């Protein structure tokens, strides 16, 4: 509990709180210290000017008072604070934590030669009128009303925590049953309310019979539980004879019934004191759980940083100069070769020794820099962890208090502090600012002119990339994958290679090579399971593969007409689901999704049908002709239909005339079964003719040709019609 001690000390006097009061800013201060830092405003000031001056005080840096003199011989002991003229003051004294402490104001100016003498603490005068107080922590200022400091609520919860903390630091408890020279107590029985040493416990409190059910606790814990006081009845600061019984939600403070009937809380929303007590205890406990996790991470992080310090410690560098020869030549004359070799090696060694001195200096600087960064982070994290642990222990002690109103007076501020402290741990605080590795290799070039450019370069193969699962997704028959390099990896990467299998458990194949870290792959099979992996590469080689990601494409296709590849005469509306044409000639438009596997079904509703045209419905390759009827070339397979009959057409070959046409409101369905390689058409949910085409293989796009007399709307994502049973092909020419 030692980390909690700073939470229990007054920011003014630096000692444990005594009779703490709660300022409107939620900070605490001793009652006596509050009297010491009061500043009296001139009586001549109006309320408006006082409020204006109060804002100036709030902007005043309280700690700057340490740089000022509040007393001078020239003004006979009169000084000012934050823009207010104050009463005669004595020189401010310094508290143990470095904050100035103002002595109590005296009713008349002291003699000039004895202004350093302080009045007796028990003879404190009444608080002067028009006084103001500035919080020593947040520097906010407030002008007191007629009640003075009595208008601030007492923090009984903090007072109880301080009392228990001081008791836990007291001397060891003695056994209550020893007759002579009581020994130190080792346990306390909660039921008997007696402290025992080990001999007296065995003699007077044997662990058998009815005594076996008694609960024995350590003496310190027993002392705290013994001192736990019953619930205190709190009184209202505005109506001192009324007990606090309700909680004002708007003002976030306990109130009495008289406040609700006559005071400023009469129109505010209020709730039961006990219910809000339990609610805020739960909120504080929940926030503490999150903060506790952060504190645990911080402790582990400190261990990691300390290990890094050990890892960064320098190793002995040998004095033997590094000699590397990249000379590759053919020996033609032994004497000339030897003279040339000696001259080149001498020049290389001379340059290398000079460069070695420079590089060793850089290594030492890098080593010192790494140690400084890590040690600074250890120091910073240790201080923050100590503050966090102190706040946690203080909050746990506050939760133990059995005082609803006192708890609710400080719970909001504590919850905010806990949330704020937890958020501070999440802003990269637990990430090392420096790596412990020296990922550098000395690059000694074979030529003399490159020796002067000798430097450290990274010559390692990259680490395996990490797939970012939260950013990877599939949509229809497309897959988007995202990846990144591992944290703290500073090895250069020239690019990445993304690989996918065939969606059927086959071999992986490369689908992307480049420097981007996100890629969308289109044209996959519907209702298929794909596996994806990625690896990085640089001049030194290729990394290991990332973990394999399994993705499932959509079972049913959702698509629209594609305006990017349609004939210019085609007109689109309804988010590219409705098309028509501004020409009397037939024009082709295709869907934006292609199929090469599976069974797919879509429908088109005829919204407008004038003058008995013959639109064509079907599938096509990506390079189909766009300015003729669908099916005129060998790139399309279609059914064209008028108001009485239909035909199948491919490569300008007309087959299977079938009675039955379309009109406004008719529905034309297209069923493409690539597992069986067949294409079937439907009109108003009835199959139109036999199987239209067989031996369908490859990539097909939904397509339609129409002129200005026709308008259709596309409907996708539809289930396969009930009449169709894949795996039982019907004979050509038969009807379903």
C-alpha positions as a printed Julia matrix, in Angstrom:
736×3 Matrix{Float64}:
   0.0     0.0     0.0
   3.03    2.3    -0.01
   2.25    3.5    -3.56
  -1.08    4.81   -2.26
   0.58    7.16    0.2
   0.81   10.07   -2.29
  -2.98    9.87   -2.78
  -3.43   10.45    0.96
  -1.28   13.59    1.3
  -2.43   17.18    1.1
  -0.96   19.07   -1.91
  -0.34   22.12    0.3
   1.21   20.84    3.52
   2.53   17.55    2.13
   1.26   15.65    5.19
  -1.6    13.19    5.53
  -5.0    14.81    5.1
  -6.61   16.12    8.28
 -10.28   17.05    8.04
 -10.17   17.06    4.22
 -12.78   19.05    2.29
 -13.81   18.59   -1.35
 -13.37   21.62   -3.62
 -15.77   22.08   -6.57
 -13.0    20.85   -8.91
 -13.1    17.45   -7.07
  -9.64   17.94   -5.52
  -9.11   17.63   -1.76
  -7.37   19.87    0.73
  -7.0    20.0     4.51
  -9.41   22.35    6.24
  -6.54   24.17    7.97
  -4.61   24.46    4.7
  -7.71   25.87    3.03
  -7.81   28.64    5.62
  -4.13   29.31    5.01
  -4.48   29.89    1.25
  -7.58   32.1     1.44
  -7.25   35.46   -0.28
  -9.48   38.42    0.68
 -10.96   40.52   -2.12
 -11.55   44.28   -1.69
 -14.98   45.2    -0.34
 -15.37   47.86   -3.0
 -15.48   45.33   -5.79
 -18.85   44.52   -7.23
 -19.96   40.92   -7.75
 -19.34   41.32  -11.47
 -15.81   42.5   -10.97
 -15.22   39.78   -8.38
 -16.28   37.14  -10.87
 -14.06   38.68  -13.46
 -11.15   38.64  -11.06
 -11.94   35.06  -10.19
 -11.4    34.05  -13.8
  -8.04   35.71  -13.69
  -7.15   33.71  -10.62
  -8.07   30.5   -12.37
  -5.52   31.27  -15.08
  -2.84   32.08  -12.53
  -0.16   29.44  -12.11
  -0.17   28.59   -8.44
   3.31   27.17   -8.54
   4.63   30.46   -9.92
   4.15   31.85   -6.42
   7.39   30.09   -5.61
   9.13   32.61   -7.86
   7.46   35.68   -6.32
   7.8    37.59   -3.1
   4.48   38.18   -1.38
   6.04   40.5     1.14
   8.22   43.53    0.72
   9.31   46.28    3.06
   8.08   48.89    0.6
   4.38   47.97    0.95
   4.51   47.41    4.75
   3.49   43.75    4.53
   0.63   44.1     2.03
   0.71   41.87   -1.01
  -1.62   40.59   -3.71
  -2.53   37.14   -5.01
  -4.02   36.48   -8.44
  -5.19   40.06   -8.92
  -6.83   40.41   -5.47
  -5.59   42.78   -2.79
  -5.03   40.7     0.3
  -4.9    41.37    3.99
  -1.55   41.78    5.71
   0.4    38.58    5.25
   3.52   36.98    6.55
   6.13   35.33    4.4
   4.78   32.07    2.99
   6.39   28.93    4.26
   7.42   25.97    2.15
   5.78   22.57    2.6
   7.66   19.27    2.27
   6.46   18.84   -1.34
   7.61   22.27   -2.44
   4.24   24.09   -2.45
   3.94   27.41   -0.65
   1.85   27.44    2.54
   0.17   30.71    3.53
  -0.1    31.46    7.24
  -3.55   32.39    8.6
  -4.58   35.99    8.19
  -4.34   38.05   11.37
  -6.97   40.64   12.35
  -4.52   43.57   12.4
  -1.12   44.21   10.85
   1.73   42.78   12.91
   4.62   44.93   14.01
   7.02   45.54   11.15
   9.92   43.83   12.88
   7.89   40.74   13.9
   5.85   39.92   10.79
   7.36   36.41   10.71
   5.58   35.31   13.88
   2.46   33.13   13.4
  -0.67   33.12   15.61
  -1.48   30.04   17.61
  -3.4    27.45   15.53
  -6.14   27.19   18.11
  -6.89   30.93   17.87
  -7.89   31.05   14.22
 -10.01   34.12   13.45
 -13.26   33.89   11.51
 -12.96   33.81    7.75
 -13.14   37.36    6.34
 -15.89   38.29    3.92
 -15.31   38.35    0.16
 -12.64   35.65    0.4
 -11.52   33.45   -2.48
  -9.61   30.19   -2.65
  -7.51   28.73   -5.46
  -7.05   24.99   -5.88
  -3.32   24.21   -5.54
  -3.59   21.39   -8.1
  -5.69   22.67  -11.02
  -5.39   26.41  -10.1
  -9.11   27.06  -10.42
 -10.41   29.88   -8.27
 -13.67   30.25   -6.35
 -15.14   33.13   -4.32
 -16.64   31.89   -1.04
 -20.2    32.69    0.01
 -21.41   33.57    3.51
 -20.9    30.01    4.72
 -17.17   30.21    4.0
 -15.35   26.9     4.11
 -18.37   25.27    5.73
 -19.96   25.3     2.28
 -17.52   22.63    1.09
 -18.45   19.01    1.93
 -16.11   17.01    4.13
 -14.46   14.0     2.5
 -15.21   11.43    5.18
 -14.26    8.56    2.86
 -10.75    9.94    2.37
 -10.51   10.62    6.1
 -11.41    6.99    6.83
  -8.88    5.67    4.31
  -6.14    7.83    5.86
  -7.07    6.59    9.32
  -6.9     2.93    8.26
  -3.62    3.49    6.45
  -2.02    5.1     9.49
  -3.32    2.32   11.71
  -1.79   -0.3     9.4
   1.59    1.43    9.86
   1.32    1.4    13.66
   3.21   -0.94   16.0
   2.45   -4.66   16.13
  -0.6    -5.78   18.13
  -0.19   -7.75   21.32
  -2.0   -10.86   22.48
  -4.97  -10.04   24.71
  -4.83  -13.25   26.77
  -1.19  -13.32   27.87
  -1.04  -12.64   31.62
   2.53  -11.35   31.78
   4.6    -9.7    29.03
   2.04  -10.08   26.23
   3.5   -11.6    23.1
   2.94  -10.32   19.6
  -0.43  -11.4    18.21
  -0.41  -13.73   15.18
  -4.15  -14.02   14.47
  -7.43  -12.36   15.32
 -10.78  -14.18   15.58
 -13.51  -12.16   13.9
 -16.26  -13.89   15.9
 -14.56  -13.61   19.29
 -13.06  -10.2    18.49
  -9.84  -11.23   20.32
  -6.16  -11.11   19.3
  -4.19  -14.32   20.03
  -0.56  -15.31   20.04
   0.17  -18.87   18.92
   0.34  -20.46   22.43
  -2.86  -18.73   23.59
  -4.65  -19.66   20.35
  -3.82  -23.34   20.82
  -4.81  -23.2    24.51
  -7.92  -20.97   24.4
  -9.13  -21.26   20.8
  -8.61  -24.85   19.61
  -9.73  -25.57   16.03
 -12.46  -28.03   17.03
 -16.04  -28.06   18.12
 -17.97  -24.79   17.65
 -14.67  -22.87   17.42
 -13.74  -24.7    14.24
 -16.17  -22.49   12.28
 -14.62  -19.24   13.5
 -12.66  -17.2    10.97
  -9.08  -16.33   11.91
  -7.43  -13.43   10.07
  -4.03  -11.67   10.27
  -3.82   -9.04   13.03
  -3.54   -6.1    10.64
  -6.66   -7.15    8.78
  -8.46   -7.74   12.05
  -7.54   -4.29   13.34
  -8.94   -2.68   10.21
 -12.17   -4.66   10.4
 -12.49   -3.86   14.11
 -12.11   -0.15   13.42
 -14.62   -0.21   10.58
 -17.24    2.21   11.74
 -20.95    1.82   11.13
 -22.54    3.79    8.38
 -22.37    7.48    9.19
 -25.35    9.74    8.75
 -24.32   12.69    6.59
 -25.89   16.11    6.85
 -26.49   18.62    4.09
 -24.0    21.49    3.74
 -26.85   23.93    3.03
 -29.32   22.55    5.6
 -27.19   21.31    8.44
 -30.1    19.72   10.34
 -31.16   17.59    7.35
 -29.67   14.23    6.46
 -28.55   13.49    2.9
 -31.05   11.01    1.49
 -31.23   11.47   -2.31
 -28.81   11.98   -5.22
 -29.18   14.78   -7.78
 -28.32   13.34  -11.19
 -27.85   16.73  -12.83
 -25.57   18.22  -10.16
 -23.98   14.83   -9.34
 -24.15   15.35   -5.57
 -26.13   13.98   -2.6
 -28.99   16.24   -1.44
 -31.57   16.35    1.35
 -35.37   16.58    1.15
 -35.3    20.3     1.92
 -33.01   20.86   -1.11
 -35.62   19.12   -3.24
 -38.51   21.16   -1.84
 -36.98   24.62   -1.56
 -33.48   24.64   -3.03
 -32.05   24.73   -6.5
 -32.5    20.96   -6.92
 -36.31   21.13   -6.84
 -36.64   20.68  -10.63
 -33.71   18.29  -11.07
 -33.86   14.55  -11.59
 -33.06   12.67   -8.38
 -32.52    9.02   -7.53
 -32.25    6.95   -4.4
 -28.96    7.39   -2.56
 -28.43    3.66   -2.02
 -29.08    2.77   -5.67
 -26.62    5.38   -6.95
 -24.1     4.23   -4.34
 -24.21    0.68   -5.7
 -24.19    1.92   -9.32
 -21.12    4.09   -8.87
 -19.33    1.38   -6.9
 -19.91   -0.96   -9.83
 -18.67    1.62  -12.32
 -15.54    2.28  -10.29
 -14.89   -1.46   -9.88
 -15.31   -2.0   -13.62
 -12.94    0.86  -14.42
 -10.44   -0.52  -11.89
 -10.49   -3.93  -13.59
  -9.44   -2.31  -16.87
  -6.8    -0.2   -15.14
  -5.52   -3.28  -13.32
  -4.97   -5.0   -16.66
  -3.02   -1.96  -17.82
  -0.9    -2.04  -14.67
  -0.14   -5.72  -15.24
   0.91   -4.95  -18.81
   3.07   -2.11  -17.51
   4.87   -4.43  -15.08
   5.56   -6.93  -17.86
   6.66   -4.07  -20.08
   9.15   -2.86  -17.47
  10.63   -6.36  -17.3
  10.96   -6.3   -21.09
  12.7    -2.92  -21.0
  15.13   -4.04  -18.29
  15.97   -7.11  -20.35
  16.61   -4.83  -23.31
  19.13   -2.88  -21.24
  21.05   -6.09  -20.6
  20.83   -7.02  -24.27
  22.08   -3.62  -25.42
  25.2    -3.74  -23.22
  28.26   -3.53  -25.51
  30.49   -6.47  -26.26
  34.26   -6.37  -26.53
  35.41   -5.25  -30.0
  38.63   -6.98  -31.09
  41.57   -4.78  -31.94
  42.51   -6.94  -34.93
  41.78   -4.89  -38.07
  39.25   -6.33  -40.49
  40.95   -7.19  -43.81
  38.65   -8.08  -46.69
  39.93   -8.45  -50.2
  37.54   -8.44  -53.13
  40.34   -8.54  -55.64
  39.59  -10.9   -58.49
  42.22  -10.9   -61.22
  44.13  -13.32  -63.37
  47.79  -13.9   -62.67
  49.74  -13.09  -65.83
  53.04  -11.97  -64.39
  53.97  -13.04  -60.86
  56.11  -10.01  -60.0
  53.66   -7.43  -61.26
  50.73   -9.25  -59.59
  52.5    -9.33  -56.24
  53.43   -5.62  -56.37
  49.9    -4.67  -57.34
  48.41   -6.85  -54.59
  50.69   -5.33  -51.91
  49.91   -1.79  -53.02
  46.15   -2.4   -53.06
  46.15   -4.17  -49.68
  48.26   -1.41  -48.07
  45.9     1.25  -49.35
  42.86   -0.78  -48.26
  44.22   -1.38  -44.76
  45.13    2.28  -44.3
  41.68    3.48  -45.35
  39.99    0.72  -43.34
  41.78    1.68  -40.13
  40.66    5.29  -40.47
  37.12    4.22  -41.23
  37.17    1.74  -38.34
  37.82    4.55  -35.88
  34.87    6.49  -37.25
  32.55    3.49  -37.22
  33.47    2.5   -33.66
  32.61    6.02  -32.57
  29.22    5.65  -34.22
  28.66    2.3   -32.52
  29.39    3.85  -29.11
  27.02    6.74  -29.8
  24.3     4.36  -30.94
  24.83    2.24  -27.84
  24.61    5.24  -25.52
  21.56    6.53  -27.35
  19.74    3.19  -27.04
  20.57    2.92  -23.34
  19.43    6.49  -22.69
  16.12    6.01  -24.51
  15.32    2.73  -22.74
  16.37    3.99  -19.31
  14.32    7.16  -19.76
  11.33    5.03  -20.71
  11.89    2.77  -17.69
  11.97    5.81  -15.42
   8.85    7.3   -17.0
   6.94    4.01  -16.93
   7.98    3.31  -13.32
   6.66    6.67  -12.14
   3.4     6.19  -14.06
   2.98    2.66  -12.73
   3.57    3.84   -9.16
   0.93    6.54   -9.61
  -1.45    4.04  -11.16
  -0.92    1.51   -8.37
  -1.42    4.21   -5.76
  -4.66    5.31   -7.39
  -5.87    1.7    -7.58
  -5.16    1.03   -3.91
  -6.79    4.29   -2.91
  -9.9     3.47   -4.96
 -10.09   -0.01   -3.43
 -10.03    1.53    0.02
 -12.7     4.03   -1.0
 -14.92    1.16   -2.18
 -14.62   -0.43    1.27
 -16.16    2.66    2.87
 -19.71    2.11    4.09
 -20.87    5.68    3.51
 -23.1     6.17    0.44
 -23.24    9.95    0.44
 -19.57   10.38    1.18
 -18.73    7.9    -1.59
 -20.96    9.63   -4.12
 -19.31   12.96   -3.36
 -16.03   11.69   -4.83
 -17.03    8.76   -7.03
 -17.48   10.76  -10.24
 -14.06   12.35   -9.88
 -12.45    8.99   -9.1
 -14.14    7.31  -12.08
 -12.89   10.08  -14.34
  -9.38    9.78  -12.94
  -9.37    6.0   -13.39
 -10.62    6.3   -16.99
  -8.11    9.05  -17.71
  -5.24    7.06  -16.21
  -6.3     3.97  -18.18
  -6.44    5.94  -21.43
  -2.93    7.29  -20.8
  -1.61    3.73  -20.77
  -3.16    3.1   -24.19
  -1.35    5.85  -26.17
   1.71    3.82  -27.14
   3.04    3.9   -23.58
   3.61    0.14  -23.53
   5.55    0.07  -26.79
   9.35    0.12  -26.63
  10.8     3.29  -28.08
  13.97    1.54  -29.1
  14.98   -1.94  -30.24
  17.86   -3.75  -28.61
  19.31   -5.24  -31.79
  22.01   -3.79  -33.99
  20.71   -5.05  -37.33
  23.71   -3.75  -39.25
  26.35   -5.46  -41.36
  29.59   -3.87  -42.47
  29.67   -3.45  -46.25
  33.31   -3.54  -47.39
  33.44   -2.94  -51.13
  36.16   -4.57  -53.25
  37.38   -1.28  -54.75
  39.43    1.42  -53.06
  37.04    4.27  -53.98
  34.13    2.56  -52.19
  36.05    2.15  -48.93
  35.58    5.86  -48.11
  31.81    5.3   -48.38
  31.87    2.34  -46.02
  28.71    2.25  -43.86
  26.31   -0.07  -42.14
  23.61   -1.64  -44.28
  20.9    -4.09  -43.53
  21.65   -7.44  -45.07
  18.95   -9.64  -43.56
  16.03  -11.42  -45.11
  12.73   -9.72  -44.12
  10.55  -11.2   -41.43
   7.33  -12.93  -42.44
   4.48  -10.42  -42.93
   1.42  -10.46  -40.64
  -2.05  -10.62  -42.19
  -4.35   -8.0   -40.65
  -7.46  -10.11  -40.13
  -9.66   -7.17  -39.17
  -9.12   -5.64  -42.63
  -9.4    -8.84  -44.7
 -12.84   -9.6   -46.14
 -14.71  -11.12  -49.07
 -17.57   -9.63  -51.09
 -19.34  -11.58  -53.81
 -16.5   -13.25  -55.69
 -13.81  -10.74  -54.64
 -11.37  -10.94  -51.75
  -9.5    -8.07  -50.09
  -6.36   -8.86  -48.12
  -4.19   -6.57  -45.99
  -0.86   -7.24  -44.31
   1.99   -5.49  -42.5
   5.52   -6.09  -41.28
   5.96   -7.28  -37.68
   6.36   -4.57  -35.01
   9.92   -3.37  -34.34
  11.1    -4.85  -37.65
  13.38   -2.3   -39.31
  14.69   -4.54  -42.08
  14.19   -3.05  -45.54
  11.5    -4.65  -47.72
  11.48   -4.24  -51.5
   8.05   -5.78  -52.08
   5.51   -8.5   -51.34
   4.19  -11.6   -53.12
   0.54  -12.58  -52.54
  -0.49  -16.15  -53.35
  -3.93  -17.82  -53.55
  -4.92  -21.39  -54.28
  -7.58  -22.31  -56.85
 -10.43  -22.44  -54.33
 -10.55  -26.21  -54.57
  -7.53  -27.25  -52.49
  -5.1   -26.96  -55.42
  -1.67  -25.4   -55.74
  -0.93  -21.81  -54.73
  -0.3   -19.29  -57.49
   0.96  -15.71  -57.45
  -1.81  -13.11  -57.84
   0.1    -9.95  -56.87
   3.72   -8.76  -56.72
   4.44   -5.19  -55.62
   5.08   -2.76  -52.8
   1.46   -2.25  -51.65
   0.23   -3.84  -48.42
  -3.41   -4.22  -49.47
  -4.79   -6.01  -52.52
  -8.25   -6.87  -53.87
  -8.51  -10.01  -56.03
 -11.54  -10.12  -58.36
 -12.97  -12.89  -60.47
 -12.9   -15.67  -57.88
 -15.35  -18.55  -57.91
 -18.59  -18.19  -55.97
 -19.28  -20.49  -53.03
 -15.62  -21.51  -52.83
 -13.05  -21.67  -50.04
  -9.73  -20.0   -50.82
  -6.44  -20.02  -48.96
  -4.19  -16.95  -49.05
  -0.65  -16.24  -47.89
   1.94  -13.51  -48.42
   5.72  -13.22  -48.21
   8.19  -10.31  -48.37
  11.41   -9.98  -50.3
  14.47   -7.75  -50.59
  17.92   -7.98  -52.16
  18.98  -10.57  -49.56
  16.19  -13.04  -50.26
  12.58  -13.97  -49.59
  10.95  -14.2   -46.17
   8.92  -17.03  -44.74
   5.23  -17.14  -45.61
   2.7   -15.5   -43.35
   0.08  -17.62  -41.66
  -2.45  -19.0   -44.15
  -5.83  -17.24  -44.21
  -8.93  -19.19  -45.23
 -11.71  -17.18  -46.92
 -15.18  -18.13  -48.18
 -16.68  -16.37  -51.19
 -20.38  -15.61  -51.41
 -22.72  -18.53  -52.02
 -25.13  -16.46  -54.15
 -24.07  -13.79  -56.65
 -25.09  -10.17  -56.22
 -24.27   -7.97  -59.21
 -25.47   -5.06  -61.37
 -25.15   -3.99  -64.97
 -21.71   -2.66  -65.82
 -21.7     0.86  -67.33
 -17.93    0.78  -67.97
 -18.12   -1.78  -70.78
 -21.67   -1.15  -72.11
 -22.54    0.42  -75.47
 -22.74    4.24  -75.23
 -26.44    4.17  -76.2
 -27.37    2.2   -73.06
 -29.02    4.29  -70.3
 -28.68    3.3   -66.64
 -30.78    4.06  -63.54
 -31.74    2.58  -60.17
 -28.09    2.08  -59.1
 -27.29    0.34  -62.42
 -30.06   -2.25  -61.92
 -32.4    -0.79  -64.56
 -31.39   -0.28  -68.22
 -32.94    0.94  -71.46
 -31.59    2.35  -74.73
 -31.86    5.61  -76.67
 -31.48    3.88  -80.05
 -33.85    1.83  -82.19
 -30.98   -0.59  -82.89
 -30.12   -3.4   -80.49
 -27.35   -2.59  -78.01
 -25.6    -4.94  -75.55
 -24.94   -4.45  -71.83
 -23.31   -7.01  -69.49
 -23.21   -7.63  -65.76
 -20.19   -6.61  -63.68
 -19.58  -10.15  -62.38
 -18.4   -13.19  -64.34
 -19.01  -16.87  -63.6
 -16.74  -19.83  -64.25
 -17.97  -22.33  -61.64
 -21.16  -23.22  -59.79
 -24.89  -22.81  -60.41
 -26.27  -19.26  -60.78
 -29.73  -17.84  -61.38
 -30.94  -14.27  -62.0
 -34.09  -12.62  -63.33
 -35.0    -9.55  -65.35
 -38.42   -7.9   -65.12
 -39.75   -6.15  -68.23
 -40.73   -2.65  -67.03
 -41.65   -1.31  -70.49
 -42.45   -3.16  -73.73
 -43.66   -1.09  -76.72
 -44.22   -1.99  -80.39
 -43.35   -5.68  -79.97
 -39.52   -5.57  -80.01
 -37.41   -8.71  -79.49
 -34.87   -8.24  -76.68
 -32.29  -10.98  -76.13
 -31.28  -12.44  -72.75
 -28.33  -14.7   -71.99
 -24.57  -14.81  -71.28
 -21.51  -13.62  -73.15
 -17.73  -13.44  -73.14
 -16.02  -10.22  -72.12
 -15.23   -9.29  -75.76
 -18.76   -9.74  -77.2
 -19.93   -7.3   -79.89
 -21.93   -4.47  -78.31
 -23.72   -3.01  -81.37
 -25.67   -6.07  -82.59
 -28.29   -8.36  -81.1
 -26.95  -10.69  -78.42
 -26.11  -14.04  -80.04
 -25.17  -12.7   -83.46
 -21.49  -13.58  -82.9
 -19.74  -16.58  -81.38
 -19.15  -14.74  -78.07
 -22.76  -14.9   -76.82
 -25.45  -17.5   -76.02
 -28.94  -15.99  -75.88
 -32.7   -16.32  -76.15
 -34.46  -13.54  -78.07
 -38.19  -13.24  -77.6
 -41.12  -11.13  -78.84
 -44.73  -11.02  -77.69
 -45.59  -14.49  -79.14
 -42.55  -16.77  -79.37
 -38.82  -17.17  -78.66
 -35.66  -18.57  -80.29
 -32.24  -19.61  -79.07
 -29.31  -18.01  -80.89
 -25.53  -18.45  -80.91
 -23.15  -17.37  -83.68
 -26.21  -16.11  -85.64
 -27.72  -19.63  -85.63
 -31.43  -19.68  -84.65
 -32.83  -22.86  -83.04
 -35.74  -24.21  -80.99
 -38.6   -21.89  -81.78
 -40.94  -22.03  -78.79
 -44.42  -20.55  -78.4
 -44.96  -18.03  -75.62
 -43.69  -14.46  -75.47
 -43.34  -11.52  -73.11
 -45.2    -8.35  -72.29
 -44.94   -5.54  -69.77
 -44.4    -7.01  -66.29
 -43.08  -10.36  -67.56
 -40.16  -12.03  -65.77
 -37.32  -13.63  -67.71
 -35.03  -16.0   -65.76
 -31.56  -17.22  -66.72
 -30.13  -20.37  -65.09
 -26.43  -21.08  -65.73
 -25.17  -24.44  -64.43
 -21.42  -24.59  -65.02
 -21.14  -27.85  -63.1
 -23.14  -29.52  -65.91
 -22.23  -26.95  -68.56
 -25.83  -26.02  -69.52
 -27.92  -22.85  -69.92
 -31.71  -22.75  -69.33
 -34.22  -19.89  -69.78
 -37.5   -19.26  -67.97
 -40.45  -16.92  -68.6
 -42.76  -16.19  -65.69
 -41.26  -19.03  -63.61
 -41.81  -21.63  -66.37
 -38.98  -23.16  -68.38
 -38.99  -21.78  -71.93
 -38.15  -24.61  -74.32
 -35.58  -27.35  -73.72
 -32.06  -26.91  -72.42
 -30.85  -24.02  -74.55
 -27.11  -24.7   -74.69
 -24.73  -27.4   -73.51
 -20.96  -27.8   -73.12
 -20.65  -24.34  -71.53
 -17.08  -23.87  -70.29
 -15.01  -20.82  -69.37
 -15.89  -17.38  -68.02
 -19.38  -16.01  -68.75
 -20.99  -12.65  -67.96
 -24.75  -12.05  -67.7
 -25.84  -10.05  -70.76
 -28.85   -8.54  -72.53
 -29.48   -6.69  -75.8
 -32.41   -4.23  -76.18
 -33.53   -1.08  -77.95
 -35.45    2.03  -76.88
 -38.78    0.2   -76.8
 -37.73   -1.97  -73.87
 -36.72   -1.29  -70.25
 -35.76   -4.07  -67.82
 -34.74   -4.27  -64.15
 -32.23   -6.83  -62.89
 -32.82   -8.99  -59.78
 -29.89  -11.0   -58.37
 -29.03  -13.04  -55.3
 -31.93  -15.4   -56.02
 -32.1   -19.07  -55.02
 -32.13  -21.8   -57.63
 -35.73  -22.54  -58.79
 -37.38  -25.49  -57.06
 -38.03  -27.4   -60.27
 -34.32  -27.64  -61.05
 -32.45  -30.61  -59.59
 -28.72  -30.42  -60.36
 -27.23  -33.82  -61.14
 -30.3   -35.11  -63.06
 -29.89  -33.6   -66.56
 -32.93  -33.81  -68.75
 -32.73  -35.0   -72.32
 -32.33  -32.3   -74.97
 -35.65  -31.25  -76.33
 -37.66  -32.37  -73.29
 -39.8   -30.04  -71.17
 -39.78  -29.68  -67.4
